[in-house]
Amino acid sequence: MTIARKKEKTVFICHKCGYQSLKWLGRCSQCGEWESLIEELIVPPSSGTRARPIAKPVPLHLAPDSDEERIPTGIGELDRVLGGGIVPGSVVLIGGDPGIGKSTLLLHLLAAIARQDRRVLYVSGEESAHQIKLRARRLDAMHPEEYLACENRVEAIIAMACKMRPALLAVDSIQTLVCEDFPSAAGSVTQVRESAARILTMAKQENIPTILVGHVTKDGSLAGPKILEHMVDTVLYFEGDRNHVFRILRTVKNRFGSTNEIGVFEMKEEGLVQVSNPSEIFLAERPLDVPGSVVLPSIEGTRPILVEVQALVSPTNLGTARRTAIGADPQRLALLCAVLEKKAGLNLYGHDIFLNIAGGIRIEEPALDLGVICALASSLLNKSIPSTTVVCGEVGLAGEIRATGQIEMRVREAERLGFTRFILPRGNLERLTWKSKMDLLGVATIQEVLAVIFEEAVIRKKR
């Protein structure tokens, strides 16, 4: 009697988006990435698998409610980005550069949950038990309710989790796991996708919250197919330079809370320490009354944060001037330089321009525009901006200052930290109902902004 072998086939899979092709392509037909298709062997599942029953649809208003409460982590900054705690049965994906602090945060989180008399399980596919114990001892993150397993087989991890039923399962990392049904190596597109899918199914069926750690590529995106981010419930990114003390944990996706929230941590000898008041930290070493420096009230999620915008404008001897931005969009910097030259008459063509957001934070919102304009003009003219002044507003191509959102939160935060003058768009000032003790100056064009900053004649509206 002969046993029929499973029919195997070779396909080429894009490691960026998961697109499959029967032949190799130099460029992915779906995402347009070059040299991204990798050859993999696909083995179909056995025919003896049981068919799952078809779910019966029910009216939406009759769908069962969840009685489960979130599990607070005890780490305020982490609870903020998660939306108030960990949701039972949810899957959270944490990504970041090597050495940024992902495993350190994971140990702090597991210890905090274990101190609530909840059993937790840490599965590592990269490090030995001895290495993890040494780090946990150094971080003071050891507890009798913490359990450790060094395993990279998905089937074994699921069996352990179903038997143990921990309050939290942490897997470090998803790129090291392998499914025994597939012959490809760990970290391949097939293995990453199938491993995540099986763990996700287990977490939903057994109601076990799970945290996955993911590697990132050179461009900072999560390694593996893009579908990995769509499968999980929450995606968190660790940002910051390894040589810098501050780490930013940013929410990119959250099905159970708001997105674009950030948590601020400081890397110390005892591990990651949460920063409850990041505005004071980012402004602690700010030089006073120095040209090229201005303070901007930014909004990250639901939190106002005051940051320092620094600019250096210096004559260049090269044929082409450089435009470098750290923590901001370089294309936006080039646009604002053109607006300054055209609408304010400032000559920036023959100057190298360097822009930096101090503290290692990155700002994407348009309210940064006015801070960049003021810092550039201050550095070019070598005139300092008063250290008690903050600015905020979006700049248009015609040189107009446009209104920004959540202005009251920005004003309150600036007043709380002792600033006395706030330069904001005139549209925001006219609609602002909250009375502030600061000197609120509404401006409509960049010409008015420069006149206000350098104390020339200007019509002021004070509240």
C-alpha positions as CSV (number, residue, x, y, z in Angstrom):
1,M,0.0,0.0,0.0
2,T,1.5,3.3,-1.0
3,I,0.8,6.5,0.8
4,A,0.3,9.6,-1.3
5,R,2.7,12.4,-0.5
6,K,1.5,15.9,0.0
7,K,2.0,18.0,-3.2
8,E,4.6,20.7,-2.6
9,K,5.1,23.8,-4.6
10,T,7.5,26.7,-4.7
11,V,6.3,30.2,-4.7
12,F,7.9,33.6,-4.4
13,I,6.6,35.8,-1.5
14,C,7.2,39.5,-1.0
15,H,8.6,40.0,2.5
16,K,7.1,43.5,2.6
17,C,3.4,42.9,1.8
18,G,3.0,39.1,1.5
19,Y,2.2,39.1,-2.2
20,Q,2.7,35.6,-3.8
21,S,3.9,34.9,-7.3
22,L,4.6,31.7,-9.2
23,K,7.8,33.2,-10.7
24,W,10.4,35.6,-9.5
25,L,9.9,39.2,-10.2
26,G,12.4,42.0,-9.8
27,R,9.7,44.3,-8.4
28,C,6.6,43.4,-6.4
29,S,3.4,43.9,-8.4
30,Q,1.4,44.9,-5.3
31,C,3.6,47.2,-3.2
32,G,6.2,48.2,-5.8
33,E,9.2,47.2,-3.7
34,W,12.4,46.1,-5.5
35,E,14.2,42.8,-4.8
36,S,11.6,41.8,-2.2
37,L,10.4,38.4,-3.5
38,I,11.9,35.4,-1.6
39,E,11.5,31.8,-2.7
40,E,9.7,29.5,-0.3
41,L,8.4,26.0,-0.3
42,I,4.7,25.7,0.5
43,V,3.2,22.5,1.9
44,P,-0.6,22.3,1.9
45,P,-2.3,21.1,5.1
46,S,-3.3,17.5,5.5
47,S,-6.7,16.4,4.4
48,G,-7.6,15.0,7.7
49,T,-8.1,18.3,9.5
50,R,-11.6,18.9,10.9
51,A,-13.8,21.5,9.4
52,R,-14.7,24.4,11.7
53,P,-18.4,25.0,12.2
54,I,-19.9,28.0,10.4
55,A,-20.7,30.9,12.8
56,K,-24.3,31.9,13.0
57,P,-24.9,35.7,12.5
58,V,-26.8,37.6,15.1
59,P,-28.2,41.1,15.2
60,L,-25.6,43.6,16.4
61,H,-27.7,44.8,19.3
62,L,-27.9,41.2,20.6
63,A,-24.2,40.6,20.4
64,P,-22.7,39.6,23.8
65,D,-21.1,42.3,25.9
66,S,-17.7,41.9,27.3
67,D,-17.6,41.8,31.1
68,E,-13.8,41.7,31.2
69,E,-12.0,44.6,32.7
70,R,-8.7,45.9,31.5
71,I,-5.6,44.6,33.4
72,P,-3.7,47.7,34.7
73,T,0.0,47.3,34.2
74,G,1.0,49.5,37.1
75,I,3.2,51.5,34.6
76,G,1.4,54.8,33.9
77,E,3.1,55.6,30.6
78,L,2.4,52.1,29.3
79,D,-1.2,52.2,30.4
80,R,-1.6,55.5,28.5
81,V,-0.5,54.1,25.2
82,L,-2.6,50.9,25.7
83,G,-5.7,52.9,26.4
84,G,-5.9,52.2,30.1
85,G,-4.5,48.7,30.4
86,I,-4.3,45.3,28.7
87,V,-7.5,43.9,27.3
88,P,-8.0,40.2,27.9
89,G,-7.6,38.2,24.7
90,S,-5.9,41.0,22.9
91,V,-2.6,40.7,21.0
92,V,-0.1,43.6,21.2
93,L,2.9,43.9,18.8
94,I,5.9,46.0,20.0
95,G,8.6,47.0,17.5
96,G,11.8,48.9,17.7
97,D,15.4,49.1,16.8
98,P,17.8,46.5,18.4
99,G,18.9,47.6,21.9
100,I,16.2,50.3,22.2
101,G,14.6,48.6,25.3
102,K,11.9,46.2,24.1
103,S,13.0,43.3,26.3
104,T,13.6,45.6,29.2
105,L,10.1,47.0,29.0
106,L,8.8,43.5,28.7
107,L,10.5,42.4,32.0
108,H,9.2,45.5,33.8
109,L,5.7,44.8,32.5
110,L,5.7,41.1,33.5
111,A,7.0,41.9,37.0
112,A,4.3,44.6,37.4
113,I,1.6,42.1,36.5
114,A,3.1,39.4,38.7
115,R,3.1,41.7,41.7
116,Q,-0.7,41.7,41.4
117,D,-0.7,37.9,42.2
118,R,-1.2,37.1,38.5
119,R,0.8,34.4,36.8
120,V,2.7,35.5,33.7
121,L,4.7,33.5,31.1
122,Y,7.7,34.8,29.2
123,V,8.7,32.8,26.2
124,S,12.1,33.7,24.6
125,G,13.3,32.3,21.3
126,E,16.6,34.4,21.3
127,E,18.2,34.3,24.7
128,S,19.0,31.6,27.2
129,A,17.3,31.4,30.6
130,H,20.6,32.4,32.3
131,Q,20.8,35.7,30.3
132,I,17.2,36.6,31.0
133,K,17.6,35.9,34.8
134,L,20.7,38.1,35.0
135,R,18.8,41.0,33.3
136,A,15.7,40.6,35.5
137,R,17.9,40.6,38.6
138,R,19.6,43.8,37.5
139,L,16.2,45.4,36.8
140,D,14.7,44.2,40.0
141,A,12.0,42.5,37.9
142,M,11.8,39.0,39.5
143,H,8.7,37.6,41.1
144,P,7.6,34.0,42.0
145,E,4.6,34.3,39.7
146,E,6.9,34.9,36.7
147,Y,7.5,31.8,34.5
148,L,10.1,31.5,31.8
149,A,10.5,29.2,28.8
150,C,13.1,29.2,26.1
151,E,11.2,27.8,23.1
152,N,10.7,28.7,19.5
153,R,8.1,26.1,18.3
154,V,4.7,27.6,18.0
155,E,2.9,24.3,18.8
156,A,4.8,24.0,22.1
157,I,4.2,27.6,23.1
158,I,0.4,27.3,22.5
159,A,0.3,24.0,24.4
160,M,2.1,25.7,27.4
161,A,-0.2,28.7,27.3
162,C,-3.4,26.6,27.1
163,K,-2.2,24.4,30.1
164,M,-0.9,27.2,32.2
165,R,-3.5,29.9,31.3
166,P,-1.3,32.9,32.3
167,A,-2.7,36.4,32.9
168,L,-0.2,37.6,30.3
169,L,1.9,35.8,27.6
170,A,4.9,37.5,26.2
171,V,6.8,36.1,23.2
172,D,10.2,37.5,22.3
173,S,10.3,37.6,19.3
174,I,7.9,36.6,16.5
175,Q,10.7,36.4,14.0
176,T,12.3,33.5,15.9
177,L,9.2,31.2,15.9
178,V,8.7,28.3,13.6
179,C,5.6,26.2,12.7
180,E,6.6,22.5,12.3
181,D,4.1,22.2,9.4
182,F,6.2,24.5,7.2
183,P,9.8,23.7,6.1
184,S,10.9,27.3,5.7
185,A,13.4,28.9,8.1
186,A,12.5,31.1,11.1
187,G,11.9,34.7,10.1
188,S,10.6,33.9,6.6
189,V,7.3,35.5,5.4
190,T,5.4,32.2,5.8
191,Q,6.7,31.4,9.3
192,V,6.0,34.9,10.6
193,R,2.5,35.0,9.2
194,E,1.5,31.5,10.3
195,S,3.1,31.9,13.7
196,A,1.3,35.1,14.4
197,A,-2.0,33.7,13.0
198,R,-1.9,30.7,15.3
199,I,-1.0,32.7,18.4
200,L,-3.7,35.1,17.6
201,T,-6.3,32.3,17.3
202,M,-5.1,30.9,20.7
203,A,-5.3,34.3,22.4
204,K,-8.9,34.9,21.2
205,Q,-10.1,31.4,22.0
206,E,-8.5,31.1,25.4
207,N,-8.9,34.8,26.3
208,I,-5.2,35.1,27.1
209,P,-3.7,38.6,26.4
210,T,-0.5,38.2,24.4
211,I,2.4,40.6,23.7
212,L,4.7,39.9,20.7
213,V,8.0,41.5,20.1
214,G,8.9,42.2,16.5
215,H,12.2,43.1,14.7
216,V,12.4,46.1,12.4
217,T,14.1,46.6,9.1
218,K,16.7,49.3,8.1
219,D,13.9,51.8,7.3
220,G,12.4,51.3,10.7
221,S,9.3,49.3,9.7
222,L,8.4,45.9,11.2
223,A,10.2,43.0,9.5
224,G,7.9,40.5,7.8
225,P,4.7,41.0,5.8
226,K,2.7,44.1,6.3
227,I,-0.3,41.9,7.1
228,L,1.3,41.2,10.5
229,E,0.3,44.7,11.7
230,H,-3.2,44.2,10.4
231,M,-3.6,40.9,12.3
232,V,-2.9,42.2,15.8
233,D,-5.0,44.5,17.9
234,T,-2.4,47.0,19.0
235,V,0.9,48.1,17.5
236,L,3.4,50.0,19.5
237,Y,6.7,51.4,18.3
238,F,9.8,52.3,20.4
239,E,11.5,55.4,19.1
240,G,14.7,57.2,20.1
241,D,18.4,56.9,19.7
242,R,20.1,54.1,21.7
243,N,22.7,56.7,22.7
244,H,20.0,59.0,24.1
245,V,18.5,58.6,27.5
246,F,14.9,59.2,26.4
247,R,12.7,56.5,24.8
248,I,9.3,57.3,23.1
249,L,6.7,54.5,23.0
250,R,4.2,55.5,20.4
251,T,0.8,53.9,19.6
252,V,0.4,53.3,15.8
253,K,-2.7,51.2,16.0
254,N,-5.1,50.4,18.9
255,R,-8.5,48.8,18.5
256,F,-9.3,49.4,22.2
257,G,-8.2,53.0,22.5
258,S,-6.9,56.1,20.8
259,T,-4.0,56.2,18.5
260,N,-1.0,58.5,18.3
261,E,-0.6,58.4,22.1
262,I,3.0,58.3,23.4
263,G,4.7,57.2,26.6
264,V,8.0,58.7,27.6
265,F,10.6,56.7,29.4
266,E,14.1,57.4,30.5
267,M,16.8,54.7,30.3
268,K,18.7,54.4,33.5
269,E,20.9,51.8,35.2
270,E,17.9,50.2,36.8
271,G,16.1,50.0,33.4
272,L,13.3,52.1,31.9
273,V,11.8,54.7,34.2
274,Q,8.6,56.4,33.2
275,V,8.6,60.2,32.8
276,S,5.3,61.6,34.1
277,N,6.0,65.2,33.1
278,P,7.9,65.1,29.8
279,S,7.6,68.9,29.1
280,E,9.9,69.7,32.0
281,I,12.3,67.0,31.0
282,F,12.6,68.2,27.4
283,L,13.1,71.8,28.5
284,A,15.4,71.1,31.4
285,E,18.6,71.8,29.5
286,R,17.3,74.5,27.2
287,P,19.6,77.4,26.7
288,L,18.0,80.8,27.5
289,D,18.0,83.7,25.1
290,V,20.1,82.0,22.4
291,P,19.5,82.6,18.7
292,G,17.9,79.7,16.9
293,S,15.9,78.3,19.8
294,V,12.1,78.5,20.4
295,V,9.6,76.5,22.4
296,L,6.6,74.8,20.8
297,P,3.6,73.3,22.5
298,S,2.9,70.0,20.6
299,I,0.0,67.6,21.1
300,E,0.8,63.9,21.1
301,G,-2.5,62.0,21.3
302,T,-4.3,63.5,24.3
303,R,-1.2,64.9,25.9
304,P,0.3,68.4,25.4
305,I,4.1,68.4,25.4
306,L,6.4,71.5,25.2
307,V,9.5,70.8,23.2
308,E,12.4,73.0,22.0
309,V,12.9,73.6,18.3
310,Q,16.5,74.4,17.4
311,A,17.8,75.8,14.1
312,L,21.2,76.6,12.8
313,V,21.6,78.7,9.7
314,S,25.2,79.1,8.5
315,P,26.8,80.3,5.3
316,T,28.0,77.6,3.0
317,N,31.1,77.4,0.7
318,L,29.7,74.5,-1.3
319,G,27.7,74.9,-4.5
320,T,24.5,73.4,-3.0
321,A,23.3,74.3,0.5
322,R,22.3,71.4,2.8
323,R,18.9,71.0,4.4
324,T,18.9,68.6,7.4
325,A,16.0,67.9,9.8
326,I,16.1,65.7,12.8
327,G,12.8,64.9,14.4
328,A,10.8,66.7,11.6
329,D,10.0,66.2,8.0
330,P,12.9,67.4,5.7
331,Q,10.4,68.1,2.9
332,R,8.4,70.4,5.2
333,L,11.7,72.2,6.2
334,A,12.5,72.9,2.5
335,L,8.9,74.2,2.0
336,L,9.1,76.6,5.0
337,C,12.5,77.9,3.8
338,A,11.0,78.8,0.5
339,V,8.1,80.6,2.2
340,L,10.6,82.6,4.3
341,E,12.5,83.7,1.2
342,K,9.5,84.6,-0.9
343,K,7.2,86.2,1.7
344,A,9.6,87.6,4.3
345,G,12.5,88.5,2.1
346,L,15.1,86.5,4.1
347,N,18.0,85.2,2.0
348,L,18.5,81.5,2.9
349,Y,19.7,80.3,-0.5
350,G,23.4,80.4,0.3
351,H,23.1,78.9,3.8
352,D,23.2,75.4,5.3
353,I,20.2,74.8,7.4
354,F,20.0,72.3,10.3
355,L,16.8,71.7,12.2
356,N,16.5,69.6,15.4
357,I,13.7,68.8,17.8
358,A,15.6,68.5,21.2
359,G,15.0,65.4,23.3
360,G,14.8,62.8,20.6
361,I,11.1,63.3,19.9
362,R,9.6,63.4,16.5
363,I,6.8,65.8,15.6
364,E,4.6,65.4,12.5
365,E,1.8,67.8,13.2
366,P,1.5,71.1,11.1
367,A,1.6,73.2,14.3
368,L,5.3,72.8,14.2
369,D,5.5,75.2,11.2
370,L,5.5,78.4,13.1
371,G,8.2,77.1,15.5
372,V,10.5,76.3,12.5
373,I,9.9,79.7,10.9
374,C,10.8,81.5,14.1
375,A,13.9,79.4,14.8
376,L,15.2,79.8,11.3
377,A,14.7,83.6,11.3
378,S,16.3,83.9,14.8
379,S,19.4,82.0,13.7
380,L,19.8,83.8,10.4
381,L,19.4,87.3,12.0
382,N,21.4,86.2,15.1
383,K,18.6,87.6,17.3
384,S,17.4,85.6,20.2
385,I,13.7,84.9,21.0
386,P,12.7,85.7,24.6
387,S,12.9,82.5,26.6
388,T,9.4,83.1,28.1
389,T,7.7,83.0,24.7
390,V,6.1,80.0,23.0
391,V,4.8,79.8,19.4
392,C,2.3,77.6,17.6
393,G,0.6,77.6,14.2
394,E,0.5,76.2,10.7
395,V,2.1,78.2,7.9
396,G,0.6,78.2,4.4
397,L,2.4,78.8,1.0
398,A,1.0,82.3,0.9
399,G,2.7,83.1,4.2
400,E,-0.6,83.0,6.2
401,I,-0.8,81.6,9.7
402,R,-3.6,79.0,9.9
403,A,-5.4,77.8,13.0
404,T,-4.5,74.6,14.8
405,G,-6.5,72.1,16.9
406,Q,-6.7,71.8,20.7
407,I,-5.3,75.2,21.3
408,E,-6.7,75.4,24.8
409,M,-4.7,72.4,25.9
410,R,-1.5,74.0,24.6
411,V,-2.2,77.3,26.3
412,R,-2.9,75.6,29.7
413,E,0.4,73.6,29.5
414,A,2.4,76.6,28.6
415,E,0.9,78.7,31.4
416,R,1.5,75.8,33.9
417,L,5.2,75.8,33.1
418,G,5.6,79.5,33.7
419,F,5.6,81.0,30.2
420,T,4.3,84.6,29.9
421,R,3.7,85.1,26.1
422,F,2.0,82.9,23.6
423,I,2.1,83.6,19.8
424,L,-0.7,81.8,18.1
425,P,-2.9,82.1,14.9
426,R,-5.4,84.9,15.0
427,G,-8.1,82.4,14.1
428,N,-7.4,80.5,17.3
429,L,-7.3,83.6,19.4
430,E,-10.7,84.8,18.2
431,R,-12.4,81.5,19.1
432,L,-10.5,81.0,22.4
433,T,-13.0,81.3,25.3
434,W,-10.6,80.4,28.2
435,K,-9.0,83.4,29.8
436,S,-5.3,83.0,30.3
437,K,-2.9,85.0,32.5
438,M,-0.4,85.0,29.6
439,D,0.0,87.6,27.0
440,L,-1.8,86.0,24.0
441,L,-0.7,87.5,20.6
442,G,-2.7,86.6,17.5
443,V,-0.9,86.8,14.2
444,A,-2.2,86.3,10.6
445,T,1.1,86.3,8.5
446,I,4.7,85.5,9.0
447,Q,5.5,89.2,8.6
448,E,3.5,89.9,11.8
449,V,5.2,87.0,13.5
450,L,8.7,88.3,12.8
451,A,7.6,91.8,13.9
452,V,6.3,90.5,17.2
453,I,9.3,88.4,18.0
454,F,11.9,91.1,17.2
455,E,9.8,93.8,19.0
456,E,8.9,95.9,16.1
457,A,5.7,97.9,15.8
458,V,2.7,95.6,15.6
459,I,-1.0,95.7,16.6
460,R,-1.5,93.3,19.6
461,K,-4.6,91.8,20.9
462,K,-4.2,91.0,24.6
463,R,-6.6,88.9,26.6
